[in-house]
Amino acid sequence: MSPIRLSDLAFTLEAVLDDAFGQKAVWVIAETSDIKNYPDRGYCFLTLVEREAGRETVAKLEACIWRRNYHIIKSFEKATGVAFARNIQLLLQVAVSFSPVYGLRLEILQIDSSYTLGNIERERQAVLDALLLDHPELVWLEAGQYITANQLLPRPAVMQRIALITAPSSDGWRDFRHELAQNPYGYDFVVDEYLTQIQGKGAEKAIAGQLDRILNSGRAYDAVVIVRGGGSQLDFGSFDTYQMGHAVAGFPIPILAGIGHERNVSITDLLCHESVKTPTKAAAFLIDHNRSFEESCLLLRDRLSLITRDALLMA
């Protein structure tokens, strides 16, 4: 068999692929990897992979997003709250191209945001279903609402002794402490800090470990507050896990969550004693709660003063 030139083989491949895929768009499900994003230039290179359940890679292709479609990254992030990053499974519309010099590459034309949102919701629901099945004494449904043992704990009349779980020197830590310190009523709070990792791989284990520390501290806390500032959907993954759901639902001290997630309600939000949207609002909740108690005391004082005055006038 006579050898052929490499260029002849490359041009033949180009013609075959162009005949099969030219001018056609294909929808594929793939996981992102090895992203090289150049926002200032308006293009992005990445690798798309498919993995089996055991995480073995069974397919891998290079892909790109050119300037004419670069806006789809921002549109996807805005629609889903998920950062365009590695290790995300996406539904993508792609065009297949082959260059004799640069080889085979997929050009990404569209990203289906609804597929990603559906995946997030399915994963969250699977965790909630597992918690209902495994721990019916801690989590149950009433009229379509999740009820937990933590939610039913009696709320102290005054919440002053606080265990704070957050990342060290974070915006969430700073906002929470500032709001408490600047409260207009001059209330004093005793805050013990349990600083830890709150995002990324293993964060749920770290947070649950701090809850164990609080429980074993021997201190009589009025509430546990978990705060974290804003971020993408992926940054809040630790708050949607089975481990966090179980730890929060059954914790014997009221848990207040202010994890800065405006778009979706996490499992931690659903199952804790009280959930607000930001660290600042978590501090404001404690201040307002204590103010309500003070106002009720002032009202009783005024009523007692009035009753006493009336009694003296009648004597």
N, C-alpha and C positions, 0 to 999 in steps of 0.2 A: 504494500500500500504506500503510495507516494505521499510524502508530507505536504501540508499546505501552510501557507503563511498564517501567522497569528491574526493578522488583520482580517484575512478572509474568514476565519472562524468567528471573530468578533462581529464582523458585519453580518454574517449568517445568523448569529444569535440575535442581533439587533433586529433583523428583518422578521425572524420567527416571533419574537416577543411583540414587535410592533403589530404584526398581523393578528396575534391573539389578544393583545390588550390595548393597542393603540386607540386613542380617543374614547376609551372606556374607563369608567370609574367603578371601583370595587369597594364594598364595605367589609372591613376586617376587624376582628377583635384581637387585640394584642396588648402586651405589657411594655411600658416604656423602660428604657435603660440607656445609660451612657449619653446623657443629654449634654449637648454643647450649644448653648443659647447665646445669640449675639443681638440683643435688643437694639443697640445703637446702629447695627447694620441691617436689621430687619430680616434675619433668617436664623434657622435653627437646624442643627444636625442631631440625630439621635438613632438609637438602635431599637427596633421592635422585636420582641421575643415572645415565644409561647412556651409555657412550662407545663409539665405534667403535675399531678397532685404531689408527687414526691419532690417537686421543684427542679426536676431534670429538664434542661432545655431541649426542646424537640424541633424548634424552628427559630431562625434568627435572620433578620433582613435589615439593611441600612435604610434610613428614611431621612426626609428633609421637609422643612416648611420654608418655602421661598417668600420673598417680600410681598408678592401679590396676595398671599393668603396668611401673612404673618399675624393679622388682626384676630385670627381664630383663637390664638392663645389667650389673649386678654378677654375675649368673649366667653371662652370656656371658664376661665377663673372667676369672672363676674357672675356667671349663671350658677356655678356650683359651689363657690367658696373654696374650691380645691386648687392648690398651687400646681401648675404644670411642672411636674417633677418626675423623677425615676420611680419605678416600681408601682405605677398606677395602671390598672387594666382599663383600656379605653375602647370605644367603638369609633373607628376612623374610616373616612372615605379616602381612598388612595388611588393614585394613578401609577401604573408600572412603567418604568422607563429603563432603558439600557444604553449605556455609552461605551463604545469600544475602548475608551481611555479610562473612564471612571467606574465602569461596571454597572451592576444591577442596583437600582435604588427606587424606593417608593416615595412619591411626592404626596404629602398629606394635604388634602383639600378641605376637609371638614372634620370636626370633632363633635360627636353626639353628646351633648350635655345631659340629656334625659337618661341616657344609659348609665352614666356615672352616678347621678342622683338616685336612680333606682337601685343600683348596687349598694350604695351607702345605706339606704333605707332597708333593704333586704337583710344586710348584715346586722344592722341595729335590731331589727325585729327578731332575727334568729337568736340573738343574745337575750332579749327580753323573754322570748318563749322558753328558752332554756332555764332562765331564772325562775319563771313561774312554775315550771315542771319540777325543778330540783329543790326549790326552797319556798314552798307554798306558805310556810309559816312566817316568811319575811316579806314576800312580794305576792300580791294578788290583785285581781281586777274587780272593780265595782263600778257598774254603769259605764263601762268603757274607760275608766280611769285607773291608772296604776296606784295602788295604795301599798305603803311599806311600813314596817315597824318603826323606822326612823321618823317617818312623817307623823306618827301617832304619839310620839313622846311628848309629855307636857312641856310647854315652853316656859322657862323661868320668867318670873315677873320682871326681873332685871337681868340683862345679859352684860356682864361686866368682865368676867374671867374668860378670856378667849384663847383657844389654841389655833394658831394660824399656820396653815400649810401653803407654801408657795415657793417659788424659785428665789434664791438669794439675789438681792440687789436688782430685782426685775421691776419693770414698770408697774405690774400688778401689786407687788409688795409696796412700792413707793406710793402709789395712788391710795391704797387702803390705809396705810399708816398716816398719810397726810390728812385724809378726810376725817379720821378719828381724832387726830390731834387738834384739828381746826374746828371741831364741833362748836356751835354757837352757845351751847348751854354749859360749857365747862365740865362736862362729864369726864371722869377718869375711867380708863380701861386698863386692865392688866392683861397684856398680850404676850404669850409665850410663843416664840417662833419655832416652827418645825420645818426648816428649809431643806428643799430637796429638788431633784429633777422632776419636772412636770410635763415634759413632752419628749417624744422620741422613743426609741426602742427601750423597753423595760421601765418606762415611766410609771405605768400602773402598779408595778411591783414596788417601786420606790414610794409612791403615795400611800399604798396599803401598809407598807412598813412603818410609815410615820403615824398612821392611824393606830397601829399596834403600840407604838411608843407612847402615844397619848393615853391609850387605855391602860397601859401598865405604869404610867407616871405616878399614880397615886394622888394626882391633883384633881380637885372638884371643878371641872370646867363647866361653864354655862352653855357654851357652844363651841363647835369646831367650824372654822371658816377656811374654805379652799378657794384661793383666788389665782387668776391668771389673766394677763392682758389679752389683747386681740391677736389675731393670726389667721392662718388658713385652716381649712377643714382638717388637713392632715395633722396640723399641730395639736388638734384636740382629740386625736384618736385614742389617747389613753383614757379619756373620760367616757368612751363608748364600749369598754371591754367588760367581759363577764366578771373578771376579778374586781374591778371597781364597783360594778353594780352590786355584787354580793357584799362587798365591804361596807358600802354606804347604806344599803337597805337595812342591814341588821345592826348598825352601830348604835350603841346605847346612849350616845350624847347627840343632841340635835346638830345636824350638819347644814351649814349655809354655804351654798355654792355661788360664787361670782366669777365665772370663768371666761367672761368677755367674748362670748360667742353669740353674735346677733342673728346669724342665719338659721341655724337649726338648734333644736333642743337635744342635748346629749342624754345618754342613759343616766349619768350622774345627776343632771338637772331633774329628770323625771322621778328619781327615786329618793332624793335627799329631802330633808325636812323643809327647806325653803330654797328657792333658786331665784337669783337676780342676774342681770346681764353683764355687769362689770364689777371689778373690785371696788370702785368708788361707790356704786350702789349697794354693795354688801356692807360697807361701813355705814352708809346712810340708813340702811335698814336697822342696824343695831342702835344707832342714835335715835331714830324715830320710835323704835320699840321702847327704849328707856324713857323717852319724852312722854309717851302715852301713859306710862306708869306714874311719872311725876305729875302729869296733869290730873290723873285720877286721884292722887293723893291731895293735890291742891284743891280739887273740887270737894273732897271729903272734909278738908280743913275748913273751907268756907261754909259748908253745910253745918258742921259742928259749931262753928263760931256763931252762925245765925240761930241755931237751936238754943245754944247757951244764953245768948242775949235775950231771946224771947222768954226763956225760963226765968231769967233774973228779973225781967220786967213784970212778969206775972207773980213773982214771989211777994 
